[in-house]
Amino acid sequence: MNLSTGSGDILDMASEIHMPAPKCLIENINGQLLANSEALKILSAIRQPVVVVAIVGTYRTGKSYLMNKLAGKEKGFSLSSMVQSHTKGIWMWCVPHPKKPNHTLVLLDTEGLGDVEKGDNQNDSWIFALAVLLSSTFVYNSIGAINQQAMDQLHYVTELTSRIRAKSSPDEHEVQDSANFVSFFPDFVWTLRDFSLELKLDGQPITADEYLEYSLKLKQVLESLVLTYVNSVNSGDLPCMESAVLALAKIENLAAVQKAIAHYDEQMGQKLKLPTETLQELLDLHRTTEKEAMEVFMKNSFKDVDQVFQKKLGDKLRAKLDDFCKQNMKASSDYCMALIQDSFLPLYEDVKMGTFSKPGGYYLFIKKMDELKDKYYQVPGKGVQTGETLRKYLDSKEGVADALLQTDQSLKEKEKEIKVECMKSEAAEAAKKMLGEMQKKNEQIMQEKEASYQEHVKQLTEKMEKERAQLIADQERVLALKLQVPMASGSIKMDPICLVENRKNQLSVNPKALKVLEQRSQLLVVVAIVGLYRTGKSYLMNHLSGQNHGFCLGSTVRSETKGIWMWCVPHPSKENHTLVLLHTEGLGNVEKEESKNDLWIFALAVLLSSTFIYNSMNSINHQALQQLHYVTELTELIRTKSSPSSDEVEDSAQFVSFFPDFIWTVQDFTLELELDGNSITEDEGPQMQNFNLPRECIRKFFPKRKCFVFDRPASNKKQLLHLEEMPDNQLDENFQKQSKDFCSYIYTHAKTKTLKEGITVTGKRLGPLVEAYVNAINSGSVPCLENAVTTLAQLENSAAMQKAADHYSEQMAQRLSLPTDTLQELLEVHAACEREAIAVFMECSFKDENQDFQTKLAIMIMKKKDDFLLQNEEASVRYCQAELKKLSEPLATSISEGTFFVPGGHSLYLEARNKFEQDYKLVPRKGVKANQVLQSFLQSQAEVEAGILQADEALKDADKAMAEERTKRRAAEMKQDLLTQELNDKKQKLEAQERSHQENMAQLKEKFKTERENLLREQEAVLAHKLKIQEEMLTEGFKRKANELHKEIHQLQKEIERIKDDRLFESLRMVTQIGLILVASRSRFLNRV
């Protein structure tokens, strides 16, 4: 099908982002591929981002029908049995995107592959490769199911390594180049026609619309890529991604330079009004517009190797600045010359008429000349050549004044000589002044060029940082795809990963797993499962994750999965929580040489989890309890405190305060849940057994116990070997219900992982705990909770301190506008930011023994506050000095012109100075150094004032003496005011320090109160648990065991009373500790005062 349009039609069509019918993009004539120039014009006119969907497949498989549907049309691409000769190659159809506003959907339909009439199969391979390179979504279409035959037909994909290069100079090992394909290849969609199987994804039915919707992905800039790839094919080379991108970059970067220059010209043309009053006005406008132009370039450019195009842009902008400076000077000169001629021409006409050719005519001419100069300088908007143009004009008329001087008969020769010398001196002074102005302009231009260079460097640095971040993200995405380990996040699922490796009976922590945990800031619910091998642990854990696959369901845990494996999934019912599933290798494997290895796996699962599942088979009987001997050895494997008592029970008595909840799952349970003819629950099952040591330990150590029994999931042995492949509805009904109840209980009742005293655990905290425990095991010692918590506290408190300090700096920078009008204004902002920073620290820290980190934070904030105070003073000084310079210019001019060196001049000076001071006082927000800067300025004027006073002939000596006395008294009063202000400032700072001290104490008291309440609640729960166990033992007739427990209960009761009684004392102790450092700091401050 041909599309007949002129160039105008193409542009209209492109602007509407629509083509009425497809057009051939790449023609295939006698095996030669050619890019169609008319199609390229259509692409070049499209300015929107494009979504490119290409379809390939064997002929007569319905590709064209699918593409017409994507276009929203019944007709378009040919639906004949094969692509006819005039439609061979790749056809294109550009239509408005139905879902994405301001995007164009580009559909590429290719000729059928595998046509027996073709003489060259290589031609199909190039069509396939071009479709891959040009698309953002690649659709492969076939008939029937995806089987080996279908895979064999897709041999083209295996040939891509010989058709495409990622780099222009690839490594000799081809795999290294093709390994980069994943970073720029399109998404792959396989469409199956006449599909006879049930269409499901992960057990869930999906629709064809969902399948097609998935294919809509973005890809930009197509025209140049088409030309580059086709030219490579025709030249006999391989299409190279890197070469194509570089060729495209040259085109796009040149266009970006032109676009930036056009923006600069447009903005300067709109905003610049020539002549500018000063050169700085032009330079400021140039700087703003140049910055915008560079932003335009940075936004539209890419791959600017060695910044070639950015340098071209810089050269062009500098040339344009030079041109604008010349235009500005010319505009100013022309305007000034017109003013001068209008003003001075009548004066020289009077000279010609002889008006000044009389005695006293010279002075009359000079007076008239000065009046015209004053009038000229008062005219606004003359620009940068104001003085230079007038000087040049007057220089050209210099002989007129000299002639009038020489012919003035009222002047003696001596007076004429003096006047001539004065004229020479004035001319020299004017030339010197003009030279200084030129030098100043040159300095301004040099400063502007330096600022321009810095702006270029700044924007280039920002762009390179963004590109670097993008490159890292791309590489990490590629690595994640290769390793099949998704990047961790608080709410994104991942595949299981080994957390603790077990190689040759040596435990080690997997750093990749630690990285996954480090990136999870949510609270954790940690569920660990242990048990004998081949007891169905993996199936239960996969079920908890909501997946059929994940943990391996093999007959035994293979060598590569030994140790403890971790799976982090979003918690299905607790918002902002992550469910961490820990799956351990099977216990009791006869192939193991070291039995203690099982014990350490068991102990680690207990220490790391908040819910601990023990999985076994058949029933809970004596044999099952004997197999659970690991729990009886926990007293040898775990320590609560780093320096435990010699009485072992005393340390293990604290296990219940941090041990997880205990769940016993029994697989293939075959008994009836009855006792003495009455129905019982699963939880009552263990009560049937006689007393033994494992049962005692379970009851003593684990605060909460639960039991679940499971029927055999299927009766068929073959089905049991492939449980992960069976749909739930084909499993035993009782097993389905039992599994559902089990998962529901875990989701609802499994608690958040905490340590002693209510310290919650996140991914960032779990990682260091794992390391601490494993390191202790490998060193030959026993994992100690106290040591692990102390190590973790050091890391967390250091991070909390830095986070709080950063929060203070960030908030101060955002809220302060320097200089502040008063010191109190800054101190109030400081107090608010410090309060927030302390709150941040309190929220993120724990176990800050002796308040070491809180004290360090207080010192850090104190230093940062001092820095802000210094910045505030410096900003005030700079601002006040600038305002003083501006306000004092009239006063300085009057002094230099000798206005006050006349009789009565001192009075005039005082009047002018008082006006200047009054104007200065009216300037808003001068800051804390306003008075000091003013005093310094007045002190610098003291000699001038004294000179004016002494030169005032209208004053008598007595008057002068009184004036000097008044000046001294006024200076002393100002000095006293400054001292008073300084004392007030120091008082305010001292009060602020006291408030800081009080705020630290208040928040510490509140945190201490919360921690003590948590500890008391924890100890009371332990006491209740032990009392319950004691009562059960007495009821069951184990009086001796109950009496042994009495000692633990008595000690615990005494500890609870101590916590209650010592609360006030302990609070005072902690407050005193932080108070000492603050008091010491305050003492140093007072010493400075």
N, C-alpha and C positions, 0 to 999 in steps of 0.2 A: 504494500500500500504506500503510495507516494503522497507527500504533503507539499503542495505548491504554495509557497508564500514568498513575498518579497522581503527585503530587509526591514522595511517599515512594519510589516505584519509581524515579523519576529519580535521586534521591540515591544509592540503592543501586547503581543502574546506573553512575553516575558514579564512585563509589568503586571499582568493579571495572573501570573504564575499558572498558566494553563495552555495546554495544547489540545486542539480538537481531535487529533489522532496521532498515533505513534509515528516516529520518524527513525530511519536507519542511522545509528550512531557510528558503528564500525562495519564497513562493507567487507564481504568475503568473496572476492572475485578470483576464480581460478587458484584458490589456495593462498591468495595475497590479501592481507588485511590492510584496509585503508580507513582513516578517520574522515567522516563526512563533514565538510566545511560548514554546511548549513546547520547541521546539528550542533556544531561547536559554537556558532553564533548564538543559537538559542541558549546554550549553557552559559556563555559569557554575559548574557543580559540578565541572568538570574542573580540577584543580590542577596536573596534569603539563604539561610542554612538549608541544606538538602538532606533528606532521608533517602538513601539509595538501597533499593531492594532488587537483587538480581536473582533470576531463576535459571537453573540448568537441569538437564536430565535427558534421558533417552527420548527419541522421537515417539510421537503418538502416546504420550503419557498425561496430556491435559495441562501442560504448563501455561499455555496462553489463556485458557479459561480462568485459571487462578489469578493471573495478573490482571485480566479484565475486571474480575471481581474486586481486586484491591483498588483499581481505578474507579470503582463504583459504576462501571459501564457494562452493558451486555455485549457490546461489540468494540473492537479496537485492534488488538493483536489478532492475527489470522488464526482461525480455528481449524484450518485444513489438516489433513492427516500428516503432513510434514511441511516444513518451512520451504516454500518455493524458492526458485533460484534468485528472484529479485528481493527476497527477504532474508537471504542468508547473512550470517554475521551476528551482530548484536543490535537489537532495536530498542529505542528509548521512548518513554512517554512521561512527560512532566505534568503533574496535576497538583492542585492545592491539597495540602495535607488535611485529611478529614478530622484530625484530633489535635494537631499542634498549630496554633495560630502563627502566621508569619513564617511558615516552613513550606518547602516544596517537596512533594513525594516524587522521586524519580524511579520509575520502573524499568528494569532492563530485562528484555526477553531474548533468550539466545536460541540459535538454531539447535535442532535435535542432535544429541550425541549418538555415536555408534551407527550412523546411517551406512548401510552396506554399499550404497552408491558412491560413497566418498573413496577416493583412492588413497588419501593420506590421513591416517589416524592422528598424526601429530597436530593437525589443524584443530582437532577437537580439544587437545590438551591446551593449546594457546587460548581458545575460547573460554575454557574452564578457568585458566589462570587469570585472564583479564576480568572475568566476572568476580573472582575472589578479590582482586586488587581494587576494583572500582566500587564495590558495595560496602554498605555498613551492616546489612543483613543478607546472607547468602542462603538461598533456598535450593535444596537438591530434591528433585521430584522423581518418584519411581512408583511402580505398581506392585501391590501385594505386601508381604511382611518384610521386615528387616532380617534377612537370613544370610547365610554364607554366599549364596548366589548374588544377592543384592550388594553385599560388600565387595564381591569380586568385580561387579559392574562399576563400582566407584573407585576404580584403580587410578583415576585421574588425580585424586588427592595425594596419592603416594608419589606422583611425579612432580609435585610442586617444588620439591627441593632442587630439582634440576631446571625449573622454569622461572624461579623467583629468587632474588638476592635481597637481603636486608641491608647489606653494606656494599659499597662500591669496591672495596678491597677486602673480600672475605678471607677468613682463616683457611688454611689448607684442609682443615677438618670441617666437612660440610655441615655436620650436625650443629656445630657452634653457631653457624650463620642461621640455619633454619630454627634454632632454639628461640630466636627473636621473633618468629612469625606471630606468636600468640599476642605480642604487644600491639600489632597493627592489623591483624586479620579480623574479618567481620564475624558477627554471630552466625552460627550454623543452625539452620532449620531443615529438617528432613520431612517432606510431605509424602504421604503414602496414599495412592489412589487404590480403589477397590480393596480396601482393608477389611479383612474378614474376622479379625480378632476383636475382643472387647477393648475399647479405648479407655485406659485408666492410667493415672499417674500417681505413684505412691499409694495405690489402693483406692484413689478417688477418681471419679469420672471427670473428664475435661471436654470442653466443646471446641469445635473447629475455630470459632471466633476468638477464643482465648489463645489458641495456637498461633493464629495470624497476628493478633494484637501484640504478641511478644516480639514479632519481627520488626516493629517500628523503632528503629534506632537512628541516631544522628550521624551524618558524615558531611563534611564541608569541602568545598573547592574541588571541582571535578574536571573542568575543561582542560587545564594544563596537564593533569595526570593522564587523561585519555591520550593526548598527543605524545607525551613522554613514553608511555608504555607501548603504544603502537609503533612509534619510531624505533624503539629498542628491538621489538619483534622483527620488523622489516629489515633492520640492519644486521640481523643475525645474532645480536647480543641477547643476554638475559635481562628481562625487566628488573631493575634494581630500585628498591624502595628508597635508599639513601640518595641516589642520583636524582630520582624523581622529586624528592622533597627539596633538594638543593636547587634544582631548576625552577621549581615552583616558588621557592623562597626568593629568588632573584626577582621574579615578576612581581610577587606580592610586596616585597620590601621597597622596590622602586615606586610602586603605586602608593605605598605608605608614606614615602618621602614627599611625593607630590601632594598627597592629601594633607599632610602636616603643613607644607608650605602654603597651600591654598587656604587652610584654616588661619594661618598666621597673617596672610595678606588680607583676608576678609575681616578679621578682628581688628587689626591695626587700622585698616581703612575706615572702620566704623567708629572706633574710639579715639583715634588721634586727630586732634585739631591743631594744624600748624599755623603760626609758630607756637611752640610750647613756651611757657613763661621761663622755665629753667631746663637745663639739660637733664637734671635728675628726673623731672616729670616724664620725659621721653623714655629714659632708661627704665624707670619703674614700669611703665606700660609695656615696654619691650619684654621685660623680665616675666611679667605675668602671662603675656601672650606666647612667649617662647616656651614657657612651662606647659601651657595647654597644647601647643604644637607637638612637643615631645611626647606628651601623654597620648595624643592621637597616633603618633608614630609607633609608640610602644604597644598600643592596643592592636594595631593592624599589622605589625611585623612579626616575623619569627625566623629562627635560624640565621640571624645576621652575624655570620662568621667574621670574627675580628672586628666587629662593629663598623664594617665598611660603609653601610648605608646610613648608620647613625652619624658617622663622621661627615658624610656628604650633607646630611641635614644640618649639622652644626656649621659647616662652611657656608651653606646657603643662608642660614639665619644671620650669621655674622656679616655677610655681604649686604643683606637687607638692612641690618641695623646701620651699617656705614652709609647706605644710600639714604635712609631716613634722616640720619644726622645731617647729611649734606642738604637734603631738602629743607630740613628745619632751619639750618643756617641761612639758606637762600631766602626762605619765606620771611625770616626775621629781618634780614638785610634789606629786602625790598620794601617791607612795611616801614622800617625805621627810616630809610632814605626818603620815602614819600612824606613821612611826618616832618623830617628835617627840612626838606625843600619847602614845604608849606609854611613852616615856622620861620626859617632863617632867610629865605629869599627876600622878603620885604626889608630886612635889616641891611642886607648888602645893596639893595636898591637905594636905600637912604644914604649909604656910604658913597655910592656913585653920584647921588644928587648933592653931595657936599654937606649933608646935615651935620656931620661930626668934624668937619674941617674948620674948627674954630677953637679958641682957647678953652680948655676943659673938655674938649670933644672926646679925648681918649677915655677918660673916666666914664663919660656918658655912654660911650660905646660898650665898655666893659660891663657897666651896670645892665644895659639892655641885653647884652649877651648872656649874663648870668640869669636874668629873668626868663629868657627863652630856654636855657638849659633846664631850669627848674620845671618849667611848663612841660618840656619834652619828657623829663623823667617821670612826671606824674601821670602820663598817658599809660594805661594798662595794656597788657598783651603784646608788648613789643618783641619779646622773645630773647633768645640767647645772644644776639648780636647787638644789643642795645648800646652798650658802651663802645664797642669796637667800631660800629658804623659811625657814631657821632665823632669819635676821635679821628677817624680817617677823613671825615668831612671837614672838621675844623683844621686838621693839618694842611688840607688843601687850601685853606683860607688864612693860613698863618701870616702871610705877608700883609694882609689888610690891617690887622691890629698893630703890627710893627710899624707900618707906614703912618698910621694915626698917632702912634706914640712919638715918632720922630718929628712929626709936623706940629705937635701940640705946643704952642708958644707959652702956655702957662706953666710948663714944666722946665725945671732946670736940667742941665746936662747930667748932673750927678743923679738926680731923680730918675732920669731916663735910663742911665746905666743900671741903677738898682732894679728898675722894672724889667729890664731885659734879662737880668740874672734871675729874677723871680719867675719870669716866663720860662726860662730854660729849666729851672728847678721843677716847676710844675709839670713841664712836658716830660722830664725824666721820671718824675713820680708817677705820672699817668702811664708811661710806658712800663714802668715796674709793676704797677697794679695790673695792667693788661697782661703782662707776662705771667703774673701770679694766677690770674683767672684762667689763662690757657693751660697752665700747669695743673690747676684744679680740675679742669675739664678732662685733661688727659688721664688724671688719676681716677676720675669717675668712670671713664670708659674702661680703664684697666680693671677696676674693681668689678665692673659689670661683666667683663669677659671672664674673670675669675668665678663670679657667681654663676655665670652661664655654664662654665666647665663643671662646677660642683653640682649643679642641677642635672646635667647630663649624667654624671657619675652616680648621683643618687637614684635617678630613675632607672638607669641601667642595672644598678645593684638590686633594686627592688624586683625588676623583671627577671634577672638571673636567679634570684632567690625563689620566685614563683615557679620558674621553669625547673629549677633543681628539685623543688618540692613535688612538682608534677612528675618528674622523671623518677624520683624515689617511689612515689605512689604507684607508677606504672610497673616499676621493677618488682615492688613488693607484691603487686597483684599477679604478675607473672610467676614469681616464686611461690605464692600461695597456690596458684593453679597447679604448679608442678609438684609441690609437696602435699597438695590436698589438705592444707591446714589453713582454714579461713582466719583472717586477722581478727583478733579478739575484740570484743566490745561488750558493753554491759547488757545488751539485749539481742545479740546475734548468735545463732547456733553455730557449733563447731563439731568436727568429728572428734572421737576419742583420741587422746594423746597420752603417752606414757609420762607419768609424774615421777615415780620412783622406780628406777631401773634396778633389776636384780641380775647381775652377771657374775657367774662363778661365786654365788653366795655373798657378793659384795654389793651393798646398796649405794646408789648414787642418784642425785636429783637431776632431772632433765632440764637444762636451761631454757629450752623452747617452751616447756610447760610453765616455768616460772614467769616467762614473758607474757604468756596468755593470762596468767593470774594477775600480774602487775597492771595490766590494762583494764582490769575490772574493779570499779570503785563501788559497786553495789554490795549490799549485805548478802551473805551466803547462807544457804541451807545445805549442809554437807551430809550426804547420805553415803555410808560405806557399807559394803557387803563382803563378808568373809565366809568360808566354809570349805568343805572337802571338794576336791575336783570332781567334775561330772555330776554336779548336783543341781544344775539349772540356774546358777547365779546370773549368768550373762543375759538370759531371757528376761528375768525379772528387771534388771537394770535397763535393758532396752525398752521394756514396757513403761518404766517410769519416765523415760525420755520422750515417750510418745512415738517411738520409731520401732520398726521391725528389725532393722539392721543397725549395727553400731559396734557394740562389743562382740567379739568373736564367739560363735556358738559351737566351736569345734569340740571334739571329745576331750581335749585337754588344752590348757593354756600353753601355747607354743613358746619357744625360746624368745622370740621377738616381742612377746606380750607379757613376759614375766614381770613381777614386781607389782606396782599399783598403777592402774590406768585411770585417767580422769576424763570426764565429759561434762562440759559446762553448757547448760541450756537455760533459756528463760523460764523462770518459775511460772507454772500455769495458773496459780491463784494468788500469789503474793506479789503485789506491784513493787517494782524497783528492787527485786530480789533475784539472785541467780541460784538455780538448783545445780549443785556440784555433785556428780555421781562418781564415787570412787569404787572401782572394781579391782579386787585383789586376785592374785593367782591362787589356784587351788591348794588347800592345805593337805598335808599328809601324803604327798606324792612320793611313792617308793623310789623314784629315780633320784631324789634329792640326797646329797651326801650329808648335809648339815641340817639337823632338825631344828636348831635354834633359829635358823633363817625364817621358819614359819612363825616362830614366836615374835620376832621383830616386825614381820608383816602385820600380825594380829595387833600388836601394841600400837603401831603407827596408825592403823585404821581406827582404833579407839581414840587416840590423841587428836586426830584430825577431823573427826566427824561430830555432827550434832545428833545424828541418828545412826545407830550401829545395828546392822542386820547380820544375824548369824543364820546361815542356810544349811539345812540338813535334809535327809531323806527319811521317809516312812513314818516314824513316830518319835516322840520324846520318851525314851526309856533309859534304863540304866546305862546301856551301851552308848546312847547318844550323849548322855551327860559326861561319861568318861572321855569321850572324844573331845569334849569341850574343856579339856584340861588346861588349855592356853589361858583361860581366864584366871585360873588359880595361881598362875605364875606372873601375873601383872605386878604383884608386889615387888618382884625381883627386877622388873623391866621399866618401871616408871617411878619417878620421884616427884612429889609435890613441891618440896622446898630444896634449896641447894645444900642446906646443912640440916638434914633430918635428925630426929631424935634417935637414940639407940634403940628405942622401942619401935619396931617396924610397923606395928599396927597403928601407932599414932600418926605416921605419915600417910599410910594407905586409908586411914579413916577419913581423909580429906578428898579421896577420889570422887565420892558422890557429889561434891560441889562443882566439879567440872567435867565429869564423865558424860557421855552422850546417853540418850534414851536407847533402850535395848529392845530389839524386835527379833523374835525367833520365827523364821519361816520354815515350814516343814513341807517338802515336796512329796508327791505321790503318797499322800496320807491315806491309809486304808482302814483306820479304826472308826468306830462310831464315837461321837463326842458325848459319852454318858458316864456317870459315876453313881454307883448304887441305884441304878435304874432311872436316874434323873439326868436330864440334858444339862450339859455344861458348855461354857464358851471356850474358844481357843485359849484365852488368857488363863483359864483355870486349869488347863492341861498340865503344866509343870507341877501343880500342887499334888498330883497323884503320886509322885515319887517320894521315896524315903529321903531323909536328910543326907546330904553329902557335901563335900567341900566345894565343887563347882557351883552347886545351887546356892550355897552360902555366899560365895563371892559375887554371884550375879545379883542376889538380893541386896548385898551390902554396897556394892560399887555403883550400880546403875540406878538412877533415881526413878526411872519410869520403865515399865516392862510391858511388852505386848507380844501376842503370838498370832500368826496366820498359818492356816493349813491349806494345802492345795491338792485337789484331786489330780490324777494323771490327766494331762491335757488332751491326750488322744489314745485310742486303744491300739491303733495300728503302729507297729514298730517303724515302718518306713516313714510314716508321718512324723514320728518323734524325732527322726534324724534330720528332718527339714522343717522344723517348727517356724523358722523365720520366713519361710515361703508360703505358709498356710494363712489364709484370711481368718480373722477372729471368729467369724460365724461358722467356721468348720471345726472349731475346737469344742471340747466338752463343755456343755452348758454350765455345769457347776464350776469348772475351772475359769470360765469367762467371768462369772459373777465374783469368784474369789479374787481374781486378778484385779477386777474393777474396784472391789472393796479395798484391796491392798494399796493400790495407787491413790485412791481417794483419801485414805488415812494418811499416807505420807504427805500428800499435797496440803492437807488441812492441819495436821498435828505436828509434822516434823518442824522443830524449832530452828530459829536462826542460830548459827554457830557463835558461841560466846566463850570467853575465858573466865577465870575467876574474877569476882567483883563486877560482873556484868559488862566486861570489855567485849564489844562486838567485833566480829571478824569480817573483813572484806577480802577481795582477791589480793590486794596489795599486802595485806597482813598475813594471809594464809601462806604465801610463798616463803617468807622468812621463817615461819614456824616449821615448815617442811624441812628447810635447810638446817635449822638448829637441831631438830630431832635426829635427822639422818647423820649429821656431823658428830653428834654425841654418840650414836651407835657405832659409827666407824672408828671413833677414837677409843672405843673400849669402855666408855662410861655408860651411864644410864640417862635416857632422856629426862630432863627436869623441866617441869612446867614453869617454875619460878625463873630459871635461867633463860628459857625461851621467851617468856614475857618481857623480861628485862632487856634482852637483845632487841626484841621487836619495839619496845618502848623507846629505846635510843633512836632507832630509825624513824619511827613515826613522830616522835616529839621534835626531832631535828627538822623534819619536813613540815610539821605544824608551825614551828617557829618561823621558818622561812616563808611559809604561805601567809602567815599573819603579818610579817614585816613587809612582804610584797603588797599585801592588801592595803596596809597603811600608806605606803609610797604612792600606790596607784590612786587611792581616794584623795590624798592630799593634793596630788598633781591635778586631778580633775576639778576639785572644789575650790582651790585657791586661785585667785587672780592677783598676781603680784604687780605693784606693791599693794598691801592691804592698807586701808585708811588708818587703822590703829593696830597696835600690838594685840589688843584683846580680841580683835576679829580673827587673827591668825590662831591665837591660842584656843579659841572656841572651836574652830575647825579641827585643830589638832586633838582636842579632847574627844570630839565625836569620832574621829578616825581611829584614835587610840582605843576607844571603847569597843569599836567594831573589831579591831585587830585582836584585842585580848579575847573577845568572844570567839573569833575564828580559831585562835590557839586552844581555847578551852574545849571547843567542840571536837577538834582533831587530835588532841593530846590525851595521854593517860599515863599513869604511873610515873609522874614527874617527881621523882624522889628529891626531897630537899628543894624543890622548885628551881632546879638548876636551869632548865630551859626557859621557864617563865622569867627568871632573873635576866638571862641573856637577852630575851625578847625586850624586856624593859630597857635594858642598856642600848639595844639596837634602835628602838623607837626614840630614845632620848637623843642619840646621835643624829638620827634623821631629822628630828625636830630642830636641833641646833643648826643643821644644814639649811633647813627651810627658813629659819630666823635670819641666817646670814644672807641667803638669797633675797629675802624680803628687804633687808637693809640695803643691799647692793642695788636692787631694782629701784628702791626709793631714791637713793643717791643719784643714779643715772637719770631718772625722770625729773627730779628737782633741778639738777644741773642743766638739763636741756631746757626746762621752762625758764630758769633764771637767765640763761643765755639769750633766749628769745625776748623776754620782757626787759632785759637790761640794755638791749641794743640802742633804743632812743637815748638813754642816759649816757651810754658810752659815746655815742655820736656827738652829743652836746658837749661832753668833756673834751673830746678830740678837736672839736671846732672852736673851743675856747669860749663857749657861751657863758660859763660861770666865772671866767677870769675877768670880771668887770666889777665896778662898784655895785654892791648889793648882790653879788653873785652867790655868796654863801647861802643867803636866804632862798634864792632861786634853786640852788642845789638841794637844800633840805626839802623844799616843796616837791621837786622832781623825785627825790629818793623816797619820800613818804608815799607818793603815788605809786611808785614801783613796788614798794613793800605791800601796799594795799592790794594791788593787782595780783601779786604773788599769793597772798593769803586767800584770794578768791578762787585760785586754781584747785579743782577737786582732786581727791585721792592722791595727795602727794606722798603719803606714807609716813613711816616712823622717823625718817631722817630729815623731815621738812625743815624744822627749826635749826638743826645743826648745819645743814647746807646753806641756809640763809645767813647764819652767823659767820660761817667761813667766808662767804661772799662779801659781807659787810666789812669783815676784818681786812680783806684784800683791798677794799676801797678806802681804808683809813688814811693812808698817805695822800691819796687824791683829795680827800676831804680836808686834810690839814693844809695842803697846798692852796686849795681854794680859799680856805679861811684866812690864811696869811696874806693872800693876794687881794683880799677884799678891802679896798681903801675906804669904804663907807663905814667900816667898823673901827672903833677905838680899841686900844690895847686891852682895856678892861672887858669890853664886849667879847673880844677874842678869847680872853682867859675864861670867861663864863661859858662860852660855847664849847671850849675844850673840856671844861669840867662836865658839862652836860653829856658830851660824847663819851667820856670815860664812865660816867655813871650809867649811861644807857648800855654800854658794852658789858659792865659788871652785872646789870640786871638780866641781860640776855644770857650771860654765862650761868647765873644762878638759876634761871628758868631751865636751862639745859641740864644742870645737875639735878634739879627737882624731877624733870622728866625721866632722867636716867634712873633715879632711885625708884620712881613709880614703875618703870619698866621692869626693874629687877624684882620689885615686890610682886608684880603680876606674874613674872616667870616663876617665882617661888611658890605663889599660890597655885599656879598650874601644875608645878611639880607635886605639891601636896594633893591636888585632885587626882593626879595620876596614881599616886600612892594609894589613895582611898579606892580608886576604881580597881586597881589590881587586887586589893584586899577583898573588896566586895565580890568580885567575880570568883576569886579563889575560895572564899567562904561558901559561895553557892555551889561550886563544883565539889568542894570537900563534903558538903552536906549531901549532895546526890550520891557521891561515891560511898559515903558511910551508910546511907540508906540501902544502896545496892548490896553492900557487904552484909549488913544486918539481915536483909531479906534472904540473902543466900544462906547465911548461917542458920537462920530460923527454919528454912526449908530442909536443910541437912538434919537439923534436930528433929523435925517432924518425921522425916524419913527413918531415922534411927529408932525413934520411939515406936513407930509402926512395926519395924522389924522385931524390936524387943517384945512387943505385945504378941506378934505372930509366933515367936519362938516359945513364949510361955504357954500360949494356947496349944501349940503342937507338942509340948512336953519337953522342950530342950532348955531346961532351967539353967544348966551350967553355961551354955552358950549365951543365954540372956543375961546372966550375971557378968560375963566377960564384956558384954556390950555396955554394961552400966558405967564402966570407967570412961569409955569414950563419950557417953552422953553427959556425964558429970563435967568432964573437961570442956565440952562444947557449951554447956550452960554457963560455966564460969566465963568463957570467952565472950559470950553474948552479953553478959552483964558488964564485963570490962568495956566492951565497945560502947554500951549505953552510957556508962558512968564517965568514960574518958573522952566523950565526944567534944565537950567544951574545951578541955585541956589540950586535946590534939589540935583542935581548930586554932587555938591561941598559939600553939607551937608553930604551926605552918605559917600563920600570918606574921609571926615574929620573924621567921626566916626571911621571907621576902621583904619585910619591913627593914631589916638590918641593912640590906644592900641599898635600899632607897634612902634610908637615913644617912648612910655613908655618902651617897651621892649628893644629898642635900647639904651635908656638911662641907663637901668640896665646893659646892655652889656658893655657900655663905662665905667661905674663905675668899673666894674671888670677889664677892661683893665688898 
